[in-house]
Amino acid sequence: VQIVESGGGLVQPGRSLRLSCSVSGFAFNSASISWYRQASGKERELVAQIIGGNGRTDYADSVKGRFTISRDNAKNTVYLLIDSLKPEDAATYYCYAVTIWGAYWGQGTQVTVSS
């Protein structure tokens, strides 16, 4: 099983950023994929998830309206689009996959928000 996040970097406030989570080693279509983030000195928090099979999405209240999670089953990839970035969005973003065989974390991708 391999989970690789990408797309992080230094972004100005108000801009958009798209993170990618590419997975391999399990049946992607049926897996539920979540994005978590962990800011320095804070606990890891769930920000968005997309359910395997029906594709239902859920978001943390703090990010509703600005974050969009989507998946491309042909590419085994889940995306997280972050609009109108705020300084408080700065964190390491992690991908978390739940399958019938187990649950797996990626290594994370760092997002820095600064002008």
KEKE-3310 file (N, C-alpha, C; in steps of 0.2 Angstrom, whole numbers, plus 5000, padded with zeros to 4 digits):
npx = (5004:5003:5003:5003:5005:5004:5007:5007:5014:5021:5009:5000:4989:4972:4973:4971:4973:4977:4978:4984:4981:4988:4985:4990:4989:4978:4960:4954:4942:4932:4937:4936:4941:4950:4955:4966:4972:4986:4991:5006:5009:4996:4982:4979:4967:4951:4947:4940:4931:4928:4917:4919:4912:4898:4902:4899:4902:4909:4912:4922:4915:4923:4928:4919:4912:4924:4933:4935:4932:4937:4937:4946:4943:4949:4962:4966:4966:4964:4958:4960:4954:4957:4951:4952:4963:4968:4978:4976:4975:4987:4997:5002:4995:4987:4983:4971:4967:4954:4950:4944:4953:4961:4968:4976:4989:4996:5012:5011:5009:5015:5008:5010:5005:5007:5011)
npy = (4994:5011:5028:5044:5061:5077:5093:5103:5119:5135:5148:5163:5172:5171:5165:5150:5132:5116:5100:5084:5066:5052:5035:5017:4999:4994:4992:5005:5011:5007:5012:5023:5039:5052:5068:5075:5088:5095:5107:5116:5112:5109:5097:5084:5086:5081:5086:5084:5072:5058:5046:5029:5020:5027:5040:5050:5066:5074:5088:5097:5109:5121:5122:5122:5127:5132:5122:5108:5092:5079:5064:5055:5041:5034:5038:5034:5044:5056:5073:5088:5103:5119:5134:5152:5154:5155:5161:5152:5140:5135:5121:5103:5093:5078:5062:5049:5033:5022:5005:4989:4981:4987:5002:5017:5029:5043:5052:5065:5083:5099:5114:5131:5147:5163:5180)
npz = (5000:4996:4999:4993:4996:4988:4982:4991:4998:4998:4999:4995:5006:5002:4990:4979:4981:4976:4983:4981:4982:4980:4977:4979:4978:4984:4982:4976:4972:4981:4993:5007:5008:5017:5021:5033:5044:5052:5062:5068:5085:5087:5088:5076:5064:5056:5040:5028:5020:5008:5003:5000:4985:4986:4985:4993:5002:5016:5027:5038:5049:5050:5038:5028:5013:5008:5006:4995:4991:4981:4969:4958:4951:4940:4940:4953:4963:4975:4977:4985:4985:4990:4993:4994:5004:5021:5034:5045:5039:5037:5038:5040:5029:5028:5020:5022:5021:5022:5021:5017:5021:5030:5037:5032:5032:5024:5020:5022:5016:5016:5019:5018:5023:5018:5016)
capx = (5000:5007:4999:5007:5002:5008:5003:5008:5019:5020:5004:4998:4982:4967:4974:4969:4978:4974:4982:4983:4983:4988:4986:4990:4990:4971:4954:4953:4935:4928:4940:4935:4948:4950:4960:4967:4978:4989:4995:5011:5007:4989:4980:4977:4960:4948:4944:4936:4931:4924:4915:4920:4906:4893:4905:4897:4907:4908:4917:4922:4912:4927:4931:4914:4912:4931:4937:4931:4936:4934:4941:4946:4944:4953:4969:4967:4968:4959:4960:4957:4954:4957:4950:4953:4967:4969:4984:4975:4975:4994:4997:5003:4989:4988:4978:4970:4963:4951:4948:4941:4959:4965:4968:4983:4991:5001:5017:5009:5012:5015:5005:5012:5001:5010:5011)
capy = (5000:5017:5034:5049:5067:5082:5099:5108:5124:5142:5151:5169:5172:5172:5161:5143:5127:5109:5095:5077:5060:5046:5028:5011:4994:4992:4993:5012:5013:5006:5015:5030:5043:5058:5073:5078:5092:5096:5113:5116:5113:5107:5090:5082:5086:5079:5092:5082:5065:5056:5039:5024:5018:5032:5046:5056:5070:5078:5093:5100:5115:5126:5123:5121:5132:5134:5116:5104:5085:5075:5059:5052:5033:5031:5039:5032:5050:5061:5080:5093:5110:5124:5141:5158:5152:5159:5159:5147:5134:5132:5114:5098:5089:5070:5058:5044:5029:5016:5000:4983:4977:4991:5009:5019:5036:5046:5055:5072:5088:5105:5120:5137:5153:5169:5185)
capz = (5000:4995:4999:4992:4995:4985:4980:4996:4996:5001:4995:4998:5008:4997:4984:4980:4981:4976:4985:4978:4986:4975:4981:4976:4983:4986:4978:4977:4971:4987:4999:5009:5009:5021:5022:5039:5044:5059:5063:5073:5091:5088:5086:5070:5064:5050:5037:5023:5018:5003:5005:4994:4983:4984:4984:4998:5005:5022:5029:5045:5049:5049:5031:5023:5008:5005:5004:4990:4991:4975:4968:4951:4951:4935:4942:4960:4966:4978:4978:4990:4983:4995:4991:4999:5009:5026:5038:5049:5035:5037:5042:5036:5027:5027:5017:5026:5017:5025:5016:5021:5023:5035:5037:5030:5032:5019:5024:5023:5012:5020:5017:5022:5020:5020:5010)
cpx = (5004:5002:5003:5004:5006:5004:5004:5014:5017:5015:5002:4991:4977:4967:4971:4974:4975:4980:4980:4985:4982:4989:4987:4991:4983:4966:4952:4946:4931:4931:4937:4941:4946:4956:4960:4972:4980:4994:5000:5008:5000:4988:4978:4969:4957:4945:4939:4936:4926:4923:4916:4913:4901:4896:4903:4902:4905:4914:4917:4919:4916:4930:4925:4913:4918:4934:4932:4935:4933:4939:4940:4948:4949:4960:4971:4969:4962:4962:4957:4959:4953:4956:4950:4957:4968:4975:4982:4974:4982:4994:5000:4997:4991:4982:4977:4965:4960:4948:4946:4947:4963:4964:4975:4984:4996:5006:5016:5012:5010:5012:5007:5008:5004:5011:5019)
cpy = (5006:5023:5040:5056:5072:5088:5105:5113:5130:5146:5158:5168:5174:5168:5154:5138:5120:5104:5088:5072:5054:5040:5023:5005:4991:4994:5000:5014:5012:5009:5022:5034:5050:5062:5075:5083:5093:5102:5112:5117:5111:5099:5089:5082:5084:5085:5090:5075:5063:5048:5035:5022:5023:5039:5052:5059:5073:5082:5095:5107:5121:5127:5123:5128:5134:5128:5111:5097:5082:5069:5057:5045:5031:5033:5037:5038:5054:5068:5083:5100:5115:5131:5146:5156:5157:5157:5153:5140:5131:5126:5109:5094:5082:5067:5052:5039:5023:5011:4994:4979:4981:4998:5012:5026:5037:5049:5063:5077:5094:5111:5126:5143:5159:5174:5187)
cpz = (5000:4995:4998:4991:4992:4984:4985:4994:5000:4996:4999:5001:5002:4991:4985:4979:4980:4978:4982:4982:4981:4979:4976:4981:4986:4982:4980:4977:4978:4994:5001:5011:5012:5021:5029:5039:5051:5058:5068:5080:5092:5086:5079:5069:5057:5047:5031:5022:5012:5003:4999:4992:4981:4983:4988:5001:5011:5024:5036:5044:5048:5042:5026:5019:5005:5003:5000:4990:4985:4973:4960:4951:4946:4936:4949:4964:4969:4979:4983:4988:4989:4992:4996:5005:5014:5030:5042:5045:5035:5041:5037:5035:5025:5024:5021:5023:5022:5020:5020:5023:5029:5033:5036:5030:5027:5024:5025:5018:5016:5016:5021:5019:5023:5014:5010)
residu = (VAL:GLN:ILE:VAL:GLU:SER:GLY:GLY:GLY:LEU:VAL:GLN:PRO:GLY:ARG:SER:LEU:ARG:LEU:SER:CYS:SER:VAL:SER:GLY:PHE:ALA:PHE:ASN:SER:ALA:SER:ILE:SER:TRP:TYR:ARG:GLN:ALA:SER:GLY:LYS:GLU:ARG:GLU:LEU:VAL:ALA:GLN:ILE:ILE:GLY:GLY:ASN:GLY:ARG:THR:ASP:TYR:ALA:ASP:SER:VAL:LYS:GLY:ARG:PHE:THR:ILE:SER:ARG:ASP:ASN:ALA:LYS:ASN:THR:VAL:TYR:LEU:LEU:ILE:ASP:SER:LEU:LYS:PRO:GLU:ASP:ALA:ALA:THR:TYR:TYR:CYS:TYR:ALA:VAL:THR:ILE:TRP:GLY:ALA:TYR:TRP:GLY:GLN:GLY:THR:GLN:VAL:THR:VAL:SER:SER)
# end
